[in-house]
Amino acid sequence: MTIGFVPETASAANSLASRTLEPADWIGIGVPLLANPRDVIKDLHSRHLPSPSTAVIAVYDPDGRIRASASFAGRSGVVDGWERRNSLLSHLRRVLPHDLRLRRPVRTAVLMVCREGAPGWTEEDGAWMWGLRDACTLHGLRSGSYVTLTADGWSVIGENRAGRTPNAVSRARGAAREVPGGTTQGMRRAIAR
């Protein structure tokens, strides 16, 4: 009996490659278009103030109102959709009960990933897209848009829609300022109302 590392087989490498989506595949699954992507992205950015390596998952009701959202740090360099799916499911379960009792999904999940690099599609984006599609199926949601946020701006993958603001470096400008006493200025205004 030999103890050691077993080399990766071709079938294992193929299964990893099958857990990623290309932009053409993404369009083919019928992802609903965002009515106003700039407003959605600005809202998510102001709620979560993401920095690079942060993912924001948001669930919208049929009328377009946000139902729940969560942000979390994602490991960079992961190109396996399985890992991405598990991470998304974990956070979805914390913020929203599943809709599996419904015959057809009525809520839509949108994923925004803040990352470094070029604004175009990457293998890592393909893993996120596969993970979003699979997590939505397992949670009873419709798979919505996949948005990347880089230093150059935002881009809705598969829709050819993009903008310059917000972007991955606008976090510092959007962060609430600390005032003496440890509370943020925004919190003091909210308390005063």
PyMOL commands that place a pseudoatom at each C-alpha (Angstrom):
pseudoatom trace, name=CA, resn=MET, resi=1, chain=A, elem=C, hetatm=0, pos=[0.000, 0.000, 0.000]
pseudoatom trace, name=CA, resn=THR, resi=2, chain=A, elem=C, hetatm=0, pos=[1.378, 3.373, -1.045]
pseudoatom trace, name=CA, resn=ILE, resi=3, chain=A, elem=C, hetatm=0, pos=[0.569, 6.568, 0.784]
pseudoatom trace, name=CA, resn=GLY, resi=4, chain=A, elem=C, hetatm=0, pos=[0.848, 9.840, -1.057]
pseudoatom trace, name=CA, resn=PHE, resi=5, chain=A, elem=C, hetatm=0, pos=[-0.916, 12.247, -3.324]
pseudoatom trace, name=CA, resn=VAL, resi=6, chain=A, elem=C, hetatm=0, pos=[-3.120, 10.916, -6.063]
pseudoatom trace, name=CA, resn=PRO, resi=7, chain=A, elem=C, hetatm=0, pos=[-2.816, 12.864, -9.312]
pseudoatom trace, name=CA, resn=GLU, resi=8, chain=A, elem=C, hetatm=0, pos=[-5.963, 14.635, -10.472]
pseudoatom trace, name=CA, resn=THR, resi=9, chain=A, elem=C, hetatm=0, pos=[-7.816, 12.632, -13.073]
pseudoatom trace, name=CA, resn=ALA, resi=10, chain=A, elem=C, hetatm=0, pos=[-9.163, 14.019, -16.329]
pseudoatom trace, name=CA, resn=SER, resi=11, chain=A, elem=C, hetatm=0, pos=[-12.743, 13.467, -15.145]
pseudoatom trace, name=CA, resn=ALA, resi=12, chain=A, elem=C, hetatm=0, pos=[-12.128, 15.585, -12.027]
pseudoatom trace, name=CA, resn=ALA, resi=13, chain=A, elem=C, hetatm=0, pos=[-10.736, 18.403, -14.162]
pseudoatom trace, name=CA, resn=ASN, resi=14, chain=A, elem=C, hetatm=0, pos=[-13.729, 18.132, -16.516]
pseudoatom trace, name=CA, resn=SER, resi=15, chain=A, elem=C, hetatm=0, pos=[-16.209, 18.347, -13.643]
pseudoatom trace, name=CA, resn=LEU, resi=16, chain=A, elem=C, hetatm=0, pos=[-14.534, 21.550, -12.436]
pseudoatom trace, name=CA, resn=ALA, resi=17, chain=A, elem=C, hetatm=0, pos=[-14.779, 23.002, -15.930]
pseudoatom trace, name=CA, resn=SER, resi=18, chain=A, elem=C, hetatm=0, pos=[-18.462, 22.096, -16.120]
pseudoatom trace, name=CA, resn=ARG, resi=19, chain=A, elem=C, hetatm=0, pos=[-19.199, 24.086, -12.952]
pseudoatom trace, name=CA, resn=THR, resi=20, chain=A, elem=C, hetatm=0, pos=[-18.633, 27.412, -14.650]
pseudoatom trace, name=CA, resn=LEU, resi=21, chain=A, elem=C, hetatm=0, pos=[-20.713, 29.415, -17.125]
pseudoatom trace, name=CA, resn=GLU, resi=22, chain=A, elem=C, hetatm=0, pos=[-19.632, 31.458, -20.122]
pseudoatom trace, name=CA, resn=PRO, resi=23, chain=A, elem=C, hetatm=0, pos=[-21.516, 34.709, -20.872]
pseudoatom trace, name=CA, resn=ALA, resi=24, chain=A, elem=C, hetatm=0, pos=[-23.265, 33.013, -23.835]
pseudoatom trace, name=CA, resn=ASP, resi=25, chain=A, elem=C, hetatm=0, pos=[-24.488, 30.214, -21.542]
pseudoatom trace, name=CA, resn=TRP, resi=26, chain=A, elem=C, hetatm=0, pos=[-25.663, 32.839, -19.058]
pseudoatom trace, name=CA, resn=ILE, resi=27, chain=A, elem=C, hetatm=0, pos=[-27.770, 34.558, -21.719]
pseudoatom trace, name=CA, resn=GLY, resi=28, chain=A, elem=C, hetatm=0, pos=[-29.149, 31.170, -22.753]
pseudoatom trace, name=CA, resn=ILE, resi=29, chain=A, elem=C, hetatm=0, pos=[-30.674, 30.443, -19.332]
pseudoatom trace, name=CA, resn=GLY, resi=30, chain=A, elem=C, hetatm=0, pos=[-33.018, 33.430, -19.668]
pseudoatom trace, name=CA, resn=VAL, resi=31, chain=A, elem=C, hetatm=0, pos=[-31.807, 35.699, -16.885]
pseudoatom trace, name=CA, resn=PRO, resi=32, chain=A, elem=C, hetatm=0, pos=[-34.267, 38.612, -16.520]
pseudoatom trace, name=CA, resn=LEU, resi=33, chain=A, elem=C, hetatm=0, pos=[-32.825, 42.020, -17.371]
pseudoatom trace, name=CA, resn=LEU, resi=34, chain=A, elem=C, hetatm=0, pos=[-32.513, 44.660, -14.681]
pseudoatom trace, name=CA, resn=ALA, resi=35, chain=A, elem=C, hetatm=0, pos=[-34.965, 47.487, -15.404]
pseudoatom trace, name=CA, resn=ASN, resi=36, chain=A, elem=C, hetatm=0, pos=[-32.544, 50.129, -14.127]
pseudoatom trace, name=CA, resn=PRO, resi=37, chain=A, elem=C, hetatm=0, pos=[-29.139, 48.587, -13.371]
pseudoatom trace, name=CA, resn=ARG, resi=38, chain=A, elem=C, hetatm=0, pos=[-27.502, 51.856, -12.286]
pseudoatom trace, name=CA, resn=ASP, resi=39, chain=A, elem=C, hetatm=0, pos=[-30.065, 52.372, -9.489]
pseudoatom trace, name=CA, resn=VAL, resi=40, chain=A, elem=C, hetatm=0, pos=[-29.831, 48.738, -8.336]
pseudoatom trace, name=CA, resn=ILE, resi=41, chain=A, elem=C, hetatm=0, pos=[-26.035, 48.856, -8.227]
pseudoatom trace, name=CA, resn=LYS, resi=42, chain=A, elem=C, hetatm=0, pos=[-25.928, 52.246, -6.464]
pseudoatom trace, name=CA, resn=ASP, resi=43, chain=A, elem=C, hetatm=0, pos=[-28.412, 50.980, -3.860]
pseudoatom trace, name=CA, resn=LEU, resi=44, chain=A, elem=C, hetatm=0, pos=[-26.451, 47.778, -3.185]
pseudoatom trace, name=CA, resn=HIS, resi=45, chain=A, elem=C, hetatm=0, pos=[-23.191, 49.718, -3.078]
pseudoatom trace, name=CA, resn=SER, resi=46, chain=A, elem=C, hetatm=0, pos=[-24.529, 52.240, -0.558]
pseudoatom trace, name=CA, resn=ARG, resi=47, chain=A, elem=C, hetatm=0, pos=[-26.029, 49.482, 1.638]
pseudoatom trace, name=CA, resn=HIS, resi=48, chain=A, elem=C, hetatm=0, pos=[-22.911, 47.283, 1.772]
pseudoatom trace, name=CA, resn=LEU, resi=49, chain=A, elem=C, hetatm=0, pos=[-19.923, 49.478, 0.751]
pseudoatom trace, name=CA, resn=PRO, resi=50, chain=A, elem=C, hetatm=0, pos=[-18.103, 46.500, -0.799]
pseudoatom trace, name=CA, resn=SER, resi=51, chain=A, elem=C, hetatm=0, pos=[-14.341, 46.327, -1.122]
pseudoatom trace, name=CA, resn=PRO, resi=52, chain=A, elem=C, hetatm=0, pos=[-12.476, 44.000, -3.512]
pseudoatom trace, name=CA, resn=SER, resi=53, chain=A, elem=C, hetatm=0, pos=[-13.119, 40.294, -2.783]
pseudoatom trace, name=CA, resn=THR, resi=54, chain=A, elem=C, hetatm=0, pos=[-16.611, 41.080, -1.466]
pseudoatom trace, name=CA, resn=ALA, resi=55, chain=A, elem=C, hetatm=0, pos=[-19.806, 39.563, -2.847]
pseudoatom trace, name=CA, resn=VAL, resi=56, chain=A, elem=C, hetatm=0, pos=[-23.268, 41.048, -2.334]
pseudoatom trace, name=CA, resn=ILE, resi=57, chain=A, elem=C, hetatm=0, pos=[-26.334, 38.841, -2.864]
pseudoatom trace, name=CA, resn=ALA, resi=58, chain=A, elem=C, hetatm=0, pos=[-29.722, 40.584, -2.962]
pseudoatom trace, name=CA, resn=VAL, resi=59, chain=A, elem=C, hetatm=0, pos=[-33.223, 39.160, -3.350]
pseudoatom trace, name=CA, resn=TYR, resi=60, chain=A, elem=C, hetatm=0, pos=[-35.952, 41.242, -4.994]
pseudoatom trace, name=CA, resn=ASP, resi=61, chain=A, elem=C, hetatm=0, pos=[-39.727, 40.882, -4.819]
pseudoatom trace, name=CA, resn=PRO, resi=62, chain=A, elem=C, hetatm=0, pos=[-41.720, 40.822, -8.094]
pseudoatom trace, name=CA, resn=ASP, resi=63, chain=A, elem=C, hetatm=0, pos=[-42.449, 44.550, -7.700]
pseudoatom trace, name=CA, resn=GLY, resi=64, chain=A, elem=C, hetatm=0, pos=[-38.702, 45.323, -7.700]
pseudoatom trace, name=CA, resn=ARG, resi=65, chain=A, elem=C, hetatm=0, pos=[-38.337, 46.098, -3.998]
pseudoatom trace, name=CA, resn=ILE, resi=66, chain=A, elem=C, hetatm=0, pos=[-35.387, 44.591, -2.191]
pseudoatom trace, name=CA, resn=ARG, resi=67, chain=A, elem=C, hetatm=0, pos=[-36.482, 41.823, 0.176]
pseudoatom trace, name=CA, resn=ALA, resi=68, chain=A, elem=C, hetatm=0, pos=[-33.118, 40.861, 1.713]
pseudoatom trace, name=CA, resn=SER, resi=69, chain=A, elem=C, hetatm=0, pos=[-29.412, 41.225, 1.056]
pseudoatom trace, name=CA, resn=ALA, resi=70, chain=A, elem=C, hetatm=0, pos=[-26.124, 40.023, 2.480]
pseudoatom trace, name=CA, resn=SER, resi=71, chain=A, elem=C, hetatm=0, pos=[-22.482, 40.790, 1.820]
pseudoatom trace, name=CA, resn=PHE, resi=72, chain=A, elem=C, hetatm=0, pos=[-19.550, 38.553, 2.567]
pseudoatom trace, name=CA, resn=ALA, resi=73, chain=A, elem=C, hetatm=0, pos=[-15.888, 38.112, 1.738]
pseudoatom trace, name=CA, resn=GLY, resi=74, chain=A, elem=C, hetatm=0, pos=[-15.243, 35.588, -0.980]
pseudoatom trace, name=CA, resn=ARG, resi=75, chain=A, elem=C, hetatm=0, pos=[-11.898, 33.889, -1.514]
pseudoatom trace, name=CA, resn=SER, resi=76, chain=A, elem=C, hetatm=0, pos=[-10.272, 35.094, -4.701]
pseudoatom trace, name=CA, resn=GLY, resi=77, chain=A, elem=C, hetatm=0, pos=[-9.017, 32.639, -7.279]
pseudoatom trace, name=CA, resn=VAL, resi=78, chain=A, elem=C, hetatm=0, pos=[-11.800, 30.075, -6.759]
pseudoatom trace, name=CA, resn=VAL, resi=79, chain=A, elem=C, hetatm=0, pos=[-12.938, 28.786, -10.154]
pseudoatom trace, name=CA, resn=ASP, resi=80, chain=A, elem=C, hetatm=0, pos=[-15.192, 26.000, -8.900]
pseudoatom trace, name=CA, resn=GLY, resi=81, chain=A, elem=C, hetatm=0, pos=[-18.876, 26.897, -8.990]
pseudoatom trace, name=CA, resn=TRP, resi=82, chain=A, elem=C, hetatm=0, pos=[-19.620, 24.304, -6.321]
pseudoatom trace, name=CA, resn=GLU, resi=83, chain=A, elem=C, hetatm=0, pos=[-17.751, 26.309, -3.681]
pseudoatom trace, name=CA, resn=ARG, resi=84, chain=A, elem=C, hetatm=0, pos=[-19.402, 29.531, -4.839]
pseudoatom trace, name=CA, resn=ARG, resi=85, chain=A, elem=C, hetatm=0, pos=[-22.838, 27.910, -4.709]
pseudoatom trace, name=CA, resn=ASN, resi=86, chain=A, elem=C, hetatm=0, pos=[-22.309, 26.648, -1.169]
pseudoatom trace, name=CA, resn=SER, resi=87, chain=A, elem=C, hetatm=0, pos=[-21.204, 30.088, -0.024]
pseudoatom trace, name=CA, resn=LEU, resi=88, chain=A, elem=C, hetatm=0, pos=[-24.206, 31.790, -1.648]
pseudoatom trace, name=CA, resn=LEU, resi=89, chain=A, elem=C, hetatm=0, pos=[-26.651, 29.238, -0.224]
pseudoatom trace, name=CA, resn=SER, resi=90, chain=A, elem=C, hetatm=0, pos=[-25.220, 29.690, 3.255]
pseudoatom trace, name=CA, resn=HIS, resi=91, chain=A, elem=C, hetatm=0, pos=[-25.807, 33.441, 3.141]
pseudoatom trace, name=CA, resn=LEU, resi=92, chain=A, elem=C, hetatm=0, pos=[-29.217, 33.184, 1.479]
pseudoatom trace, name=CA, resn=ARG, resi=93, chain=A, elem=C, hetatm=0, pos=[-30.393, 30.831, 4.226]
pseudoatom trace, name=CA, resn=ARG, resi=94, chain=A, elem=C, hetatm=0, pos=[-29.363, 33.362, 6.877]
pseudoatom trace, name=CA, resn=VAL, resi=95, chain=A, elem=C, hetatm=0, pos=[-31.361, 36.252, 5.431]
pseudoatom trace, name=CA, resn=LEU, resi=96, chain=A, elem=C, hetatm=0, pos=[-34.390, 34.651, 3.748]
pseudoatom trace, name=CA, resn=PRO, resi=97, chain=A, elem=C, hetatm=0, pos=[-36.434, 31.448, 4.094]
pseudoatom trace, name=CA, resn=HIS, resi=98, chain=A, elem=C, hetatm=0, pos=[-36.548, 29.340, 0.932]
pseudoatom trace, name=CA, resn=ASP, resi=99, chain=A, elem=C, hetatm=0, pos=[-39.403, 29.563, -1.580]
pseudoatom trace, name=CA, resn=LEU, resi=100, chain=A, elem=C, hetatm=0, pos=[-39.411, 25.880, -2.537]
pseudoatom trace, name=CA, resn=ARG, resi=101, chain=A, elem=C, hetatm=0, pos=[-43.095, 25.541, -1.675]
pseudoatom trace, name=CA, resn=LEU, resi=102, chain=A, elem=C, hetatm=0, pos=[-44.032, 27.698, -4.684]
pseudoatom trace, name=CA, resn=ARG, resi=103, chain=A, elem=C, hetatm=0, pos=[-44.604, 26.071, -8.074]
pseudoatom trace, name=CA, resn=ARG, resi=104, chain=A, elem=C, hetatm=0, pos=[-42.584, 28.749, -9.829]
pseudoatom trace, name=CA, resn=PRO, resi=105, chain=A, elem=C, hetatm=0, pos=[-40.051, 31.181, -8.394]
pseudoatom trace, name=CA, resn=VAL, resi=106, chain=A, elem=C, hetatm=0, pos=[-41.371, 34.706, -7.862]
pseudoatom trace, name=CA, resn=ARG, resi=107, chain=A, elem=C, hetatm=0, pos=[-38.368, 36.385, -6.224]
pseudoatom trace, name=CA, resn=THR, resi=108, chain=A, elem=C, hetatm=0, pos=[-35.167, 37.141, -8.092]
pseudoatom trace, name=CA, resn=ALA, resi=109, chain=A, elem=C, hetatm=0, pos=[-31.604, 37.035, -6.747]
pseudoatom trace, name=CA, resn=VAL, resi=110, chain=A, elem=C, hetatm=0, pos=[-28.965, 39.447, -8.057]
pseudoatom trace, name=CA, resn=LEU, resi=111, chain=A, elem=C, hetatm=0, pos=[-25.264, 38.963, -7.342]
pseudoatom trace, name=CA, resn=MET, resi=112, chain=A, elem=C, hetatm=0, pos=[-22.720, 41.794, -7.329]
pseudoatom trace, name=CA, resn=VAL, resi=113, chain=A, elem=C, hetatm=0, pos=[-19.055, 40.836, -6.947]
pseudoatom trace, name=CA, resn=CYS, resi=114, chain=A, elem=C, hetatm=0, pos=[-16.483, 43.521, -6.172]
pseudoatom trace, name=CA, resn=ARG, resi=115, chain=A, elem=C, hetatm=0, pos=[-13.094, 42.438, -7.462]
pseudoatom trace, name=CA, resn=GLU, resi=116, chain=A, elem=C, hetatm=0, pos=[-9.772, 43.636, -8.778]
pseudoatom trace, name=CA, resn=GLY, resi=117, chain=A, elem=C, hetatm=0, pos=[-8.757, 43.307, -12.401]
pseudoatom trace, name=CA, resn=ALA, resi=118, chain=A, elem=C, hetatm=0, pos=[-10.332, 43.995, -15.765]
pseudoatom trace, name=CA, resn=PRO, resi=119, chain=A, elem=C, hetatm=0, pos=[-14.089, 44.537, -16.031]
pseudoatom trace, name=CA, resn=GLY, resi=120, chain=A, elem=C, hetatm=0, pos=[-14.590, 41.702, -18.554]
pseudoatom trace, name=CA, resn=TRP, resi=121, chain=A, elem=C, hetatm=0, pos=[-15.607, 38.117, -17.851]
pseudoatom trace, name=CA, resn=THR, resi=122, chain=A, elem=C, hetatm=0, pos=[-13.116, 35.835, -16.059]
pseudoatom trace, name=CA, resn=GLU, resi=123, chain=A, elem=C, hetatm=0, pos=[-13.158, 32.150, -15.081]
pseudoatom trace, name=CA, resn=GLU, resi=124, chain=A, elem=C, hetatm=0, pos=[-13.851, 33.238, -11.525]
pseudoatom trace, name=CA, resn=ASP, resi=125, chain=A, elem=C, hetatm=0, pos=[-16.944, 35.095, -12.777]
pseudoatom trace, name=CA, resn=GLY, resi=126, chain=A, elem=C, hetatm=0, pos=[-18.023, 31.902, -14.524]
pseudoatom trace, name=CA, resn=ALA, resi=127, chain=A, elem=C, hetatm=0, pos=[-17.833, 30.038, -11.213]
pseudoatom trace, name=CA, resn=TRP, resi=128, chain=A, elem=C, hetatm=0, pos=[-19.880, 32.759, -9.488]
pseudoatom trace, name=CA, resn=MET, resi=129, chain=A, elem=C, hetatm=0, pos=[-22.487, 32.616, -12.270]
pseudoatom trace, name=CA, resn=TRP, resi=130, chain=A, elem=C, hetatm=0, pos=[-22.778, 28.818, -12.030]
pseudoatom trace, name=CA, resn=GLY, resi=131, chain=A, elem=C, hetatm=0, pos=[-23.016, 29.114, -8.253]
pseudoatom trace, name=CA, resn=LEU, resi=132, chain=A, elem=C, hetatm=0, pos=[-25.736, 31.775, -8.461]
pseudoatom trace, name=CA, resn=ARG, resi=133, chain=A, elem=C, hetatm=0, pos=[-27.818, 29.739, -10.892]
pseudoatom trace, name=CA, resn=ASP, resi=134, chain=A, elem=C, hetatm=0, pos=[-27.545, 26.580, -8.791]
pseudoatom trace, name=CA, resn=ALA, resi=135, chain=A, elem=C, hetatm=0, pos=[-28.101, 28.341, -5.446]
pseudoatom trace, name=CA, resn=CYS, resi=136, chain=A, elem=C, hetatm=0, pos=[-31.234, 30.009, -6.820]
pseudoatom trace, name=CA, resn=THR, resi=137, chain=A, elem=C, hetatm=0, pos=[-32.591, 26.647, -7.975]
pseudoatom trace, name=CA, resn=LEU, resi=138, chain=A, elem=C, hetatm=0, pos=[-31.945, 25.102, -4.557]
pseudoatom trace, name=CA, resn=HIS, resi=139, chain=A, elem=C, hetatm=0, pos=[-33.463, 28.083, -2.696]
pseudoatom trace, name=CA, resn=GLY, resi=140, chain=A, elem=C, hetatm=0, pos=[-36.557, 28.502, -4.887]
pseudoatom trace, name=CA, resn=LEU, resi=141, chain=A, elem=C, hetatm=0, pos=[-35.498, 31.779, -6.525]
pseudoatom trace, name=CA, resn=ARG, resi=142, chain=A, elem=C, hetatm=0, pos=[-35.109, 33.048, -10.075]
pseudoatom trace, name=CA, resn=SER, resi=143, chain=A, elem=C, hetatm=0, pos=[-31.533, 33.640, -11.082]
pseudoatom trace, name=CA, resn=GLY, resi=144, chain=A, elem=C, hetatm=0, pos=[-31.043, 37.337, -11.763]
pseudoatom trace, name=CA, resn=SER, resi=145, chain=A, elem=C, hetatm=0, pos=[-28.220, 39.467, -13.097]
pseudoatom trace, name=CA, resn=TYR, resi=146, chain=A, elem=C, hetatm=0, pos=[-24.550, 38.996, -12.314]
pseudoatom trace, name=CA, resn=VAL, resi=147, chain=A, elem=C, hetatm=0, pos=[-22.695, 42.291, -11.815]
pseudoatom trace, name=CA, resn=THR, resi=148, chain=A, elem=C, hetatm=0, pos=[-18.959, 42.875, -11.474]
pseudoatom trace, name=CA, resn=LEU, resi=149, chain=A, elem=C, hetatm=0, pos=[-17.622, 45.944, -9.708]
pseudoatom trace, name=CA, resn=THR, resi=150, chain=A, elem=C, hetatm=0, pos=[-14.002, 46.835, -10.529]
pseudoatom trace, name=CA, resn=ALA, resi=151, chain=A, elem=C, hetatm=0, pos=[-11.839, 49.956, -10.328]
pseudoatom trace, name=CA, resn=ASP, resi=152, chain=A, elem=C, hetatm=0, pos=[-13.068, 50.849, -13.843]
pseudoatom trace, name=CA, resn=GLY, resi=153, chain=A, elem=C, hetatm=0, pos=[-16.739, 50.718, -12.827]
pseudoatom trace, name=CA, resn=TRP, resi=154, chain=A, elem=C, hetatm=0, pos=[-19.586, 48.205, -12.952]
pseudoatom trace, name=CA, resn=SER, resi=155, chain=A, elem=C, hetatm=0, pos=[-20.575, 45.755, -15.654]
pseudoatom trace, name=CA, resn=VAL, resi=156, chain=A, elem=C, hetatm=0, pos=[-23.640, 43.524, -15.993]
pseudoatom trace, name=CA, resn=ILE, resi=157, chain=A, elem=C, hetatm=0, pos=[-22.219, 40.333, -17.506]
pseudoatom trace, name=CA, resn=GLY, resi=158, chain=A, elem=C, hetatm=0, pos=[-24.166, 39.057, -20.499]
pseudoatom trace, name=CA, resn=GLU, resi=159, chain=A, elem=C, hetatm=0, pos=[-26.129, 42.287, -20.968]
pseudoatom trace, name=CA, resn=ASN, resi=160, chain=A, elem=C, hetatm=0, pos=[-23.395, 44.604, -22.282]
pseudoatom trace, name=CA, resn=ARG, resi=161, chain=A, elem=C, hetatm=0, pos=[-24.445, 47.313, -19.831]
pseudoatom trace, name=CA, resn=ALA, resi=162, chain=A, elem=C, hetatm=0, pos=[-21.811, 49.144, -17.814]
pseudoatom trace, name=CA, resn=GLY, resi=163, chain=A, elem=C, hetatm=0, pos=[-21.056, 52.373, -15.973]
pseudoatom trace, name=CA, resn=ARG, resi=164, chain=A, elem=C, hetatm=0, pos=[-18.205, 54.163, -14.217]
pseudoatom trace, name=CA, resn=THR, resi=165, chain=A, elem=C, hetatm=0, pos=[-19.794, 54.798, -10.816]
pseudoatom trace, name=CA, resn=PRO, resi=166, chain=A, elem=C, hetatm=0, pos=[-20.022, 53.279, -8.342]
pseudoatom trace, name=CA, resn=ASN, resi=167, chain=A, elem=C, hetatm=0, pos=[-16.799, 51.321, -8.636]
pseudoatom trace, name=CA, resn=ALA, resi=168, chain=A, elem=C, hetatm=0, pos=[-14.505, 49.219, -6.456]
pseudoatom trace, name=CA, resn=VAL, resi=169, chain=A, elem=C, hetatm=0, pos=[-12.531, 52.236, -5.234]
pseudoatom trace, name=CA, resn=SER, resi=170, chain=A, elem=C, hetatm=0, pos=[-15.538, 54.446, -4.409]
pseudoatom trace, name=CA, resn=ARG, resi=171, chain=A, elem=C, hetatm=0, pos=[-15.965, 52.607, -1.087]
pseudoatom trace, name=CA, resn=ALA, resi=172, chain=A, elem=C, hetatm=0, pos=[-13.767, 55.070, 0.803]
pseudoatom trace, name=CA, resn=ARG, resi=173, chain=A, elem=C, hetatm=0, pos=[-15.721, 58.040, -0.540]
pseudoatom trace, name=CA, resn=GLY, resi=174, chain=A, elem=C, hetatm=0, pos=[-19.061, 56.451, 0.390]
pseudoatom trace, name=CA, resn=ALA, resi=175, chain=A, elem=C, hetatm=0, pos=[-18.116, 55.317, 3.887]
pseudoatom trace, name=CA, resn=ALA, resi=176, chain=A, elem=C, hetatm=0, pos=[-19.720, 57.144, 6.774]
pseudoatom trace, name=CA, resn=ARG, resi=177, chain=A, elem=C, hetatm=0, pos=[-17.464, 59.553, 8.619]
pseudoatom trace, name=CA, resn=GLU, resi=178, chain=A, elem=C, hetatm=0, pos=[-16.686, 58.913, 12.275]
pseudoatom trace, name=CA, resn=VAL, resi=179, chain=A, elem=C, hetatm=0, pos=[-17.451, 61.696, 14.707]
pseudoatom trace, name=CA, resn=PRO, resi=180, chain=A, elem=C, hetatm=0, pos=[-16.256, 62.005, 18.301]
pseudoatom trace, name=CA, resn=GLY, resi=181, chain=A, elem=C, hetatm=0, pos=[-18.022, 59.562, 20.568]
pseudoatom trace, name=CA, resn=GLY, resi=182, chain=A, elem=C, hetatm=0, pos=[-17.699, 56.522, 18.298]
pseudoatom trace, name=CA, resn=THR, resi=183, chain=A, elem=C, hetatm=0, pos=[-20.950, 56.842, 16.320]
pseudoatom trace, name=CA, resn=THR, resi=184, chain=A, elem=C, hetatm=0, pos=[-21.124, 57.683, 12.662]
pseudoatom trace, name=CA, resn=GLN, resi=185, chain=A, elem=C, hetatm=0, pos=[-22.604, 60.943, 11.456]
pseudoatom trace, name=CA, resn=GLY, resi=186, chain=A, elem=C, hetatm=0, pos=[-25.299, 59.032, 9.563]
pseudoatom trace, name=CA, resn=MET, resi=187, chain=A, elem=C, hetatm=0, pos=[-26.286, 57.181, 12.739]
pseudoatom trace, name=CA, resn=ARG, resi=188, chain=A, elem=C, hetatm=0, pos=[-26.580, 60.439, 14.665]
pseudoatom trace, name=CA, resn=ARG, resi=189, chain=A, elem=C, hetatm=0, pos=[-28.871, 61.850, 11.953]
pseudoatom trace, name=CA, resn=ALA, resi=190, chain=A, elem=C, hetatm=0, pos=[-31.046, 58.738, 12.054]
pseudoatom trace, name=CA, resn=ILE, resi=191, chain=A, elem=C, hetatm=0, pos=[-31.314, 58.938, 15.845]
pseudoatom trace, name=CA, resn=ALA, resi=192, chain=A, elem=C, hetatm=0, pos=[-32.193, 62.638, 15.661]
pseudoatom trace, name=CA, resn=ARG, resi=193, chain=A, elem=C, hetatm=0, pos=[-35.151, 62.006, 13.320]
for i in range(1, 193): cmd.bond("trace and resi %d" % i, "trace and resi %d" % (i + 1))
show_as sticks, trace
zoom trace
